[in-house]
Amino acid sequence: MHAVVQPSPALDARMTTRAVTRNLAVDAYRGLVMVLMMAEVLQLPRVAQAFPGNWFWQTLAFNQSHVPWAGCSLHDTIQPGFSFLVGVALPYSIAARLARGATFHRMFVHALWRSLLLIALGIFLRSTHSSQTNFTFEDTLTQIGLGYPFLFLLGFRPPRWQWIALGTILSGYWLAWALYPVPGPGFDYAAVGVPADWPHHYSGFAAHWNKNSNLGIAFDQWFLNLFPRTHPFVANGGGYLTLSFIPTLGTMILGMAAGRWLRSDERVSMKRLVIAGFIGIAAGLLLHATGICPVVKRIWTPSWTLFSGGLCFLFLAGFSWAVDVKSYRKWAFPLLVVGMNSIAAYLMAHLFEAFIIDSFRIHLGPRIFQVFGNALVPLLRGAAVLLTYWLILFWMYRRKIFLRI
């Protein structure tokens, strides 16, 4: 192999010698992630308000909402799942392009271009209802875009380098936050959008990870105000941060390890995926329980990287067992339709909802979804929108139209 294609002699030879085939389990898992995201149109938290005290609706509502700070719901697994799967796909992508004769330099330029497109697309989608460009970098696509070039370079290094990089990223990021001073007792939380009596405040060492009073918000109060804004940036209402792309890169590295294992042997990899899953969950919970680092998705703490990464390993193991090992594939077809066109699904969920709802109202009448009463209108309307999304993606699937970046 030409040296420019293989910058490191430690590059896994199986990248080029093993046949490159599409992993349907990965597509199915990606489809689940995207369906969970698109299913926001069901508005389950709003439906649950009409049934106070009903455990069924309350459970559904909880799992379609982000937790206020520490902890995890099903909805909180969407972004780590999407990021993790970017890492899973990378070994397959590199192997396929090497097999077609691509050079390292050409692939790296493409990785940079892909990174810029993801960042730009994330900013564009965040700006659709703004009076001007909303320069924000905490969106899923921008977070992935910021870390993708580094992930690509690590994809050409031996596994040992990748694990060292993961450890360095998580420990270094944790240390930076731990060294940043905790605000004093007179700190005005209300000035950064957090009530002083907010029940999720931490005390002691864990206070380094309190909402909008940490290293990440200090960076954003400088960085985001470098861009044109209608008003100076003070804080993100949800506590989300630009710097979260650093530990998000850790999530993608975990995914890259999973992808490397799957390419070696799906059956052998099952044990690795399950073991890695339980180790990640246990490590994250231990760091949280000891107060060393709370599990907070909104600021993507290192313990969240480990905990959510563990969940992703287990999700992937489950799909791999069902689709690859047991060949149960018919049930996964609806997810495959979505997972094989994830960018299209992402765009539809952000751009088409209002248009589709207006079309229902115009052509079917304003009362079409009131058949079971007003309480279930959001659910029925959302289900119709979700079905429309899927039918569009199915049409694209049948005609082999797949959006790629």
Contacts in CASP RR format, 6 or more apart in sequence:
PFRMAT RR
TARGET T0000
AUTHOR 0000-0000-0000
METHOD contacts of the structure
MODEL  1
MHAVVQPSPALDARMTTRAVTRNLAVDAYRGLVMVLMMAEVLQLPRVAQA
FPGNWFWQTLAFNQSHVPWAGCSLHDTIQPGFSFLVGVALPYSIAARLAR
GATFHRMFVHALWRSLLLIALGIFLRSTHSSQTNFTFEDTLTQIGLGYPF
LFLLGFRPPRWQWIALGTILSGYWLAWALYPVPGPGFDYAAVGVPADWPH
HYSGFAAHWNKNSNLGIAFDQWFLNLFPRTHPFVANGGGYLTLSFIPTLG
TMILGMAAGRWLRSDERVSMKRLVIAGFIGIAAGLLLHATGICPVVKRIW
TPSWTLFSGGLCFLFLAGFSWAVDVKSYRKWAFPLLVVGMNSIAAYLMAH
LFEAFIIDSFRIHLGPRIFQVFGNALVPLLRGAAVLLTYWLILFWMYRRK
IFLRI
1 16 0 8 1.000
2 103 0 8 1.000
4 103 0 8 1.000
4 104 0 8 1.000
4 105 0 8 1.000
5 98 0 8 1.000
5 101 0 8 1.000
5 102 0 8 1.000
5 103 0 8 1.000
5 104 0 8 1.000
6 104 0 8 1.000
6 156 0 8 1.000
7 104 0 8 1.000
7 156 0 8 1.000
8 156 0 8 1.000
8 157 0 8 1.000
8 158 0 8 1.000
10 157 0 8 1.000
10 158 0 8 1.000
10 161 0 8 1.000
11 156 0 8 1.000
11 157 0 8 1.000
11 158 0 8 1.000
12 91 0 8 1.000
12 158 0 8 1.000
12 159 0 8 1.000
12 260 0 8 1.000
14 95 0 8 1.000
14 263 0 8 1.000
14 264 0 8 1.000
15 91 0 8 1.000
15 94 0 8 1.000
15 95 0 8 1.000
15 98 0 8 1.000
15 263 0 8 1.000
16 95 0 8 1.000
16 98 0 8 1.000
16 99 0 8 1.000
18 95 0 8 1.000
18 263 0 8 1.000
18 264 0 8 1.000
20 92 0 8 1.000
20 95 0 8 1.000
20 96 0 8 1.000
20 99 0 8 1.000
22 92 0 8 1.000
23 92 0 8 1.000
23 262 0 8 1.000
23 324 0 8 1.000
24 323 0 8 1.000
24 324 0 8 1.000
24 329 0 8 1.000
24 332 0 8 1.000
24 336 0 8 1.000
25 262 0 8 1.000
25 266 0 8 1.000
25 316 0 8 1.000
25 318 0 8 1.000
25 319 0 8 1.000
25 320 0 8 1.000
25 322 0 8 1.000
25 323 0 8 1.000
25 324 0 8 1.000
26 85 0 8 1.000
26 88 0 8 1.000
26 89 0 8 1.000
26 92 0 8 1.000
26 259 0 8 1.000
26 262 0 8 1.000
26 316 0 8 1.000
26 319 0 8 1.000
27 335 0 8 1.000
27 336 0 8 1.000
27 339 0 8 1.000
27 340 0 8 1.000
28 319 0 8 1.000
28 323 0 8 1.000
28 332 0 8 1.000
28 335 0 8 1.000
28 336 0 8 1.000
28 339 0 8 1.000
29 81 0 8 1.000
29 85 0 8 1.000
29 315 0 8 1.000
29 316 0 8 1.000
29 319 0 8 1.000
29 335 0 8 1.000
30 82 0 8 1.000
30 85 0 8 1.000
30 338 0 8 1.000
30 339 0 8 1.000
30 340 0 8 1.000
30 342 0 8 1.000
31 335 0 8 1.000
31 336 0 8 1.000
31 338 0 8 1.000
31 339 0 8 1.000
31 342 0 8 1.000
31 345 0 8 1.000
32 315 0 8 1.000
32 319 0 8 1.000
32 335 0 8 1.000
33 77 0 8 1.000
33 78 0 8 1.000
33 81 0 8 1.000
33 82 0 8 1.000
33 85 0 8 1.000
33 342 0 8 1.000
34 82 0 8 1.000
34 338 0 8 1.000
34 339 0 8 1.000
34 342 0 8 1.000
34 345 0 8 1.000
34 346 0 8 1.000
34 349 0 8 1.000
35 335 0 8 1.000
35 338 0 8 1.000
35 386 0 8 1.000
36 74 0 8 1.000
36 75 0 8 1.000
36 77 0 8 1.000
36 78 0 8 1.000
37 78 0 8 1.000
37 82 0 8 1.000
37 345 0 8 1.000
37 346 0 8 1.000
37 349 0 8 1.000
38 338 0 8 1.000
38 345 0 8 1.000
38 348 0 8 1.000
38 349 0 8 1.000
38 386 0 8 1.000
38 389 0 8 1.000
39 64 0 8 1.000
39 386 0 8 1.000
40 64 0 8 1.000
40 349 0 8 1.000
41 349 0 8 1.000
41 353 0 8 1.000
41 381 0 8 1.000
41 382 0 8 1.000
41 385 0 8 1.000
41 386 0 8 1.000
42 64 0 8 1.000
42 378 0 8 1.000
42 379 0 8 1.000
42 382 0 8 1.000
42 383 0 8 1.000
42 386 0 8 1.000
43 378 0 8 1.000
43 379 0 8 1.000
43 382 0 8 1.000
44 57 0 8 1.000
44 60 0 8 1.000
44 61 0 8 1.000
44 63 0 8 1.000
44 64 0 8 1.000
44 379 0 8 1.000
45 61 0 8 1.000
45 64 0 8 1.000
45 65 0 8 1.000
46 378 0 8 1.000
47 57 0 8 1.000
47 60 0 8 1.000
47 61 0 8 1.000
47 375 0 8 1.000
47 376 0 8 1.000
47 378 0 8 1.000
47 379 0 8 1.000
48 54 0 8 1.000
48 57 0 8 1.000
48 58 0 8 1.000
48 60 0 8 1.000
48 61 0 8 1.000
50 374 0 8 1.000
50 375 0 8 1.000
50 376 0 8 1.000
51 57 0 8 1.000
51 58 0 8 1.000
51 375 0 8 1.000
62 73 0 8 1.000
63 73 0 8 1.000
63 74 0 8 1.000
63 75 0 8 1.000
64 73 0 8 1.000
64 74 0 8 1.000
64 75 0 8 1.000
65 73 0 8 1.000
65 75 0 8 1.000
66 73 0 8 1.000
66 75 0 8 1.000
66 76 0 8 1.000
66 297 0 8 1.000
66 298 0 8 1.000
67 73 0 8 1.000
67 76 0 8 1.000
67 297 0 8 1.000
68 200 0 8 1.000
69 200 0 8 1.000
69 211 0 8 1.000
69 294 0 8 1.000
69 296 0 8 1.000
69 298 0 8 1.000
70 200 0 8 1.000
70 288 0 8 1.000
70 294 0 8 1.000
70 295 0 8 1.000
70 296 0 8 1.000
71 295 0 8 1.000
71 296 0 8 1.000
71 297 0 8 1.000
72 295 0 8 1.000
72 297 0 8 1.000
72 307 0 8 1.000
72 308 0 8 1.000
72 311 0 8 1.000
76 297 0 8 1.000
76 308 0 8 1.000
77 308 0 8 1.000
77 311 0 8 1.000
77 312 0 8 1.000
77 315 0 8 1.000
79 140 0 8 1.000
79 143 0 8 1.000
79 297 0 8 1.000
80 251 0 8 1.000
80 297 0 8 1.000
80 304 0 8 1.000
80 308 0 8 1.000
80 309 0 8 1.000
80 311 0 8 1.000
80 312 0 8 1.000
81 251 0 8 1.000
81 308 0 8 1.000
81 312 0 8 1.000
81 315 0 8 1.000
82 140 0 8 1.000
82 144 0 8 1.000
82 342 0 8 1.000
83 140 0 8 1.000
83 143 0 8 1.000
83 144 0 8 1.000
83 248 0 8 1.000
83 251 0 8 1.000
83 252 0 8 1.000
84 251 0 8 1.000
84 252 0 8 1.000
84 254 0 8 1.000
84 255 0 8 1.000
84 258 0 8 1.000
84 308 0 8 1.000
84 309 0 8 1.000
84 312 0 8 1.000
84 316 0 8 1.000
85 255 0 8 1.000
85 312 0 8 1.000
86 144 0 8 1.000
86 148 0 8 1.000
86 151 0 8 1.000
86 252 0 8 1.000
86 255 0 8 1.000
87 151 0 8 1.000
87 252 0 8 1.000
87 253 0 8 1.000
87 254 0 8 1.000
87 255 0 8 1.000
87 256 0 8 1.000
87 258 0 8 1.000
87 259 0 8 1.000
88 255 0 8 1.000
88 256 0 8 1.000
88 258 0 8 1.000
88 259 0 8 1.000
88 262 0 8 1.000
88 316 0 8 1.000
89 259 0 8 1.000
90 151 0 8 1.000
90 152 0 8 1.000
90 155 0 8 1.000
90 252 0 8 1.000
90 256 0 8 1.000
90 259 0 8 1.000
91 155 0 8 1.000
91 256 0 8 1.000
91 259 0 8 1.000
91 260 0 8 1.000
91 263 0 8 1.000
92 259 0 8 1.000
92 263 0 8 1.000
94 107 0 8 1.000
94 155 0 8 1.000
94 156 0 8 1.000
95 263 0 8 1.000
97 107 0 8 1.000
104 156 0 8 1.000
107 152 0 8 1.000
108 149 0 8 1.000
108 152 0 8 1.000
108 153 0 8 1.000
111 148 0 8 1.000
111 149 0 8 1.000
111 152 0 8 1.000
112 149 0 8 1.000
114 145 0 8 1.000
114 148 0 8 1.000
114 405 0 8 1.000
115 145 0 8 1.000
115 146 0 8 1.000
115 147 0 8 1.000
115 148 0 8 1.000
115 149 0 8 1.000
116 145 0 8 1.000
117 405 0 8 1.000
118 141 0 8 1.000
118 142 0 8 1.000
118 144 0 8 1.000
118 145 0 8 1.000
118 148 0 8 1.000
118 405 0 8 1.000
119 137 0 8 1.000
119 141 0 8 1.000
119 142 0 8 1.000
119 145 0 8 1.000
119 146 0 8 1.000
121 141 0 8 1.000
121 405 0 8 1.000
122 139 0 8 1.000
122 140 0 8 1.000
122 141 0 8 1.000
122 142 0 8 1.000
123 133 0 8 1.000
123 134 0 8 1.000
123 135 0 8 1.000
123 136 0 8 1.000
123 137 0 8 1.000
123 139 0 8 1.000
123 142 0 8 1.000
125 139 0 8 1.000
125 141 0 8 1.000
125 347 0 8 1.000
125 350 0 8 1.000
125 351 0 8 1.000
126 134 0 8 1.000
126 136 0 8 1.000
126 139 0 8 1.000
127 133 0 8 1.000
127 134 0 8 1.000
128 350 0 8 1.000
128 351 0 8 1.000
131 230 0 8 1.000
132 228 0 8 1.000
132 230 0 8 1.000
133 227 0 8 1.000
133 228 0 8 1.000
135 224 0 8 1.000
135 227 0 8 1.000
135 228 0 8 1.000
135 229 0 8 1.000
136 142 0 8 1.000
136 224 0 8 1.000
136 236 0 8 1.000
136 242 0 8 1.000
137 143 0 8 1.000
137 146 0 8 1.000
137 224 0 8 1.000
137 242 0 8 1.000
137 245 0 8 1.000
138 236 0 8 1.000
138 240 0 8 1.000
138 241 0 8 1.000
138 242 0 8 1.000
138 244 0 8 1.000
141 346 0 8 1.000
142 245 0 8 1.000
143 244 0 8 1.000
143 245 0 8 1.000
143 248 0 8 1.000
144 245 0 8 1.000
144 248 0 8 1.000
144 252 0 8 1.000
145 245 0 8 1.000
146 242 0 8 1.000
146 245 0 8 1.000
147 245 0 8 1.000
147 248 0 8 1.000
147 249 0 8 1.000
147 252 0 8 1.000
148 252 0 8 1.000
150 249 0 8 1.000
151 249 0 8 1.000
151 252 0 8 1.000
151 253 0 8 1.000
151 256 0 8 1.000
154 161 0 8 1.000
154 162 0 8 1.000
154 165 0 8 1.000
154 253 0 8 1.000
154 256 0 8 1.000
155 162 0 8 1.000
155 256 0 8 1.000
157 165 0 8 1.000
159 257 0 8 1.000
159 260 0 8 1.000
162 253 0 8 1.000
162 256 0 8 1.000
162 257 0 8 1.000
163 257 0 8 1.000
165 253 0 8 1.000
166 250 0 8 1.000
166 253 0 8 1.000
166 254 0 8 1.000
169 246 0 8 1.000
169 247 0 8 1.000
169 249 0 8 1.000
169 250 0 8 1.000
169 253 0 8 1.000
170 247 0 8 1.000
170 250 0 8 1.000
170 302 0 8 1.000
170 305 0 8 1.000
170 306 0 8 1.000
171 302 0 8 1.000
173 243 0 8 1.000
173 246 0 8 1.000
173 247 0 8 1.000
173 302 0 8 1.000
174 293 0 8 1.000
174 301 0 8 1.000
174 302 0 8 1.000
176 215 0 8 1.000
177 208 0 8 1.000
177 209 0 8 1.000
177 214 0 8 1.000
177 215 0 8 1.000
177 216 0 8 1.000
177 301 0 8 1.000
178 205 0 8 1.000
178 208 0 8 1.000
180 208 0 8 1.000
180 214 0 8 1.000
180 215 0 8 1.000
180 218 0 8 1.000
182 204 0 8 1.000
182 207 0 8 1.000
182 208 0 8 1.000
182 210 0 8 1.000
182 213 0 8 1.000
183 210 0 8 1.000
183 213 0 8 1.000
187 213 0 8 1.000
189 195 0 8 1.000
189 196 0 8 1.000
189 198 0 8 1.000
189 201 0 8 1.000
189 212 0 8 1.000
189 213 0 8 1.000
190 196 0 8 1.000
191 234 0 8 1.000
192 212 0 8 1.000
192 213 0 8 1.000
192 217 0 8 1.000
192 234 0 8 1.000
192 235 0 8 1.000
193 212 0 8 1.000
193 234 0 8 1.000
193 235 0 8 1.000
193 237 0 8 1.000
194 211 0 8 1.000
194 212 0 8 1.000
194 213 0 8 1.000
194 235 0 8 1.000
198 211 0 8 1.000
200 211 0 8 1.000
201 207 0 8 1.000
201 210 0 8 1.000
201 211 0 8 1.000
202 209 0 8 1.000
202 210 0 8 1.000
202 294 0 8 1.000
205 291 0 8 1.000
205 292 0 8 1.000
206 291 0 8 1.000
206 293 0 8 1.000
206 294 0 8 1.000
207 213 0 8 1.000
208 214 0 8 1.000
208 215 0 8 1.000
209 293 0 8 1.000
209 294 0 8 1.000
209 296 0 8 1.000
209 299 0 8 1.000
209 301 0 8 1.000
211 238 0 8 1.000
211 239 0 8 1.000
211 298 0 8 1.000
211 299 0 8 1.000
212 235 0 8 1.000
212 236 0 8 1.000
212 237 0 8 1.000
212 239 0 8 1.000
214 299 0 8 1.000
215 243 0 8 1.000
216 241 0 8 1.000
216 242 0 8 1.000
216 243 0 8 1.000
216 299 0 8 1.000
217 235 0 8 1.000
217 236 0 8 1.000
217 239 0 8 1.000
217 241 0 8 1.000
219 241 0 8 1.000
219 242 0 8 1.000
219 243 0 8 1.000
220 233 0 8 1.000
220 235 0 8 1.000
220 236 0 8 1.000
220 241 0 8 1.000
220 242 0 8 1.000
220 243 0 8 1.000
221 233 0 8 1.000
221 234 0 8 1.000
221 235 0 8 1.000
223 242 0 8 1.000
224 233 0 8 1.000
224 242 0 8 1.000
225 232 0 8 1.000
225 233 0 8 1.000
238 298 0 8 1.000
239 298 0 8 1.000
239 299 0 8 1.000
240 298 0 8 1.000
240 299 0 8 1.000
241 299 0 8 1.000
241 300 0 8 1.000
244 299 0 8 1.000
244 300 0 8 1.000
247 300 0 8 1.000
247 301 0 8 1.000
247 302 0 8 1.000
247 304 0 8 1.000
247 305 0 8 1.000
248 300 0 8 1.000
248 305 0 8 1.000
250 305 0 8 1.000
251 300 0 8 1.000
251 305 0 8 1.000
251 308 0 8 1.000
251 309 0 8 1.000
251 312 0 8 1.000
254 276 0 8 1.000
254 305 0 8 1.000
254 309 0 8 1.000
254 310 0 8 1.000
254 312 0 8 1.000
254 313 0 8 1.000
255 309 0 8 1.000
255 312 0 8 1.000
257 276 0 8 1.000
258 269 0 8 1.000
258 273 0 8 1.000
258 276 0 8 1.000
258 312 0 8 1.000
258 313 0 8 1.000
258 316 0 8 1.000
261 268 0 8 1.000
261 269 0 8 1.000
261 272 0 8 1.000
261 273 0 8 1.000
262 269 0 8 1.000
262 316 0 8 1.000
262 320 0 8 1.000
266 320 0 8 1.000
266 324 0 8 1.000
266 325 0 8 1.000
267 324 0 8 1.000
267 325 0 8 1.000
269 320 0 8 1.000
270 317 0 8 1.000
270 320 0 8 1.000
270 321 0 8 1.000
270 325 0 8 1.000
273 313 0 8 1.000
273 314 0 8 1.000
273 316 0 8 1.000
273 317 0 8 1.000
273 320 0 8 1.000
274 313 0 8 1.000
274 314 0 8 1.000
274 317 0 8 1.000
276 310 0 8 1.000
276 313 0 8 1.000
277 309 0 8 1.000
277 310 0 8 1.000
277 311 0 8 1.000
277 312 0 8 1.000
277 313 0 8 1.000
277 314 0 8 1.000
277 317 0 8 1.000
278 310 0 8 1.000
278 314 0 8 1.000
279 310 0 8 1.000
280 306 0 8 1.000
280 307 0 8 1.000
280 309 0 8 1.000
280 310 0 8 1.000
280 313 0 8 1.000
281 306 0 8 1.000
281 307 0 8 1.000
281 310 0 8 1.000
281 311 0 8 1.000
281 314 0 8 1.000
283 303 0 8 1.000
283 306 0 8 1.000
283 307 0 8 1.000
284 293 0 8 1.000
284 295 0 8 1.000
284 303 0 8 1.000
284 304 0 8 1.000
284 306 0 8 1.000
284 307 0 8 1.000
285 295 0 8 1.000
285 307 0 8 1.000
287 293 0 8 1.000
287 294 0 8 1.000
287 295 0 8 1.000
287 302 0 8 1.000
287 303 0 8 1.000
287 306 0 8 1.000
288 294 0 8 1.000
288 295 0 8 1.000
288 303 0 8 1.000
288 307 0 8 1.000
292 303 0 8 1.000
293 301 0 8 1.000
293 302 0 8 1.000
293 303 0 8 1.000
294 301 0 8 1.000
294 303 0 8 1.000
295 301 0 8 1.000
295 303 0 8 1.000
295 304 0 8 1.000
295 307 0 8 1.000
296 303 0 8 1.000
296 304 0 8 1.000
297 304 0 8 1.000
297 308 0 8 1.000
319 332 0 8 1.000
322 328 0 8 1.000
322 331 0 8 1.000
322 332 0 8 1.000
323 329 0 8 1.000
323 332 0 8 1.000
334 390 0 8 1.000
337 390 0 8 1.000
337 393 0 8 1.000
337 394 0 8 1.000
337 397 0 8 1.000
338 345 0 8 1.000
338 390 0 8 1.000
338 393 0 8 1.000
339 345 0 8 1.000
340 397 0 8 1.000
340 402 0 8 1.000
341 393 0 8 1.000
341 396 0 8 1.000
341 397 0 8 1.000
341 401 0 8 1.000
341 402 0 8 1.000
341 403 0 8 1.000
343 403 0 8 1.000
343 404 0 8 1.000
343 405 0 8 1.000
344 393 0 8 1.000
344 396 0 8 1.000
344 402 0 8 1.000
344 403 0 8 1.000
345 389 0 8 1.000
345 393 0 8 1.000
347 403 0 8 1.000
348 389 0 8 1.000
348 392 0 8 1.000
348 393 0 8 1.000
349 389 0 8 1.000
352 388 0 8 1.000
352 389 0 8 1.000
353 385 0 8 1.000
356 384 0 8 1.000
356 385 0 8 1.000
356 388 0 8 1.000
357 381 0 8 1.000
357 385 0 8 1.000
360 368 0 8 1.000
360 369 0 8 1.000
360 381 0 8 1.000
360 384 0 8 1.000
360 385 0 8 1.000
361 368 0 8 1.000
369 376 0 8 1.000
369 377 0 8 1.000
369 380 0 8 1.000
369 381 0 8 1.000
369 384 0 8 1.000
370 377 0 8 1.000
371 380 0 8 1.000
372 380 0 8 1.000
396 402 0 8 1.000
END
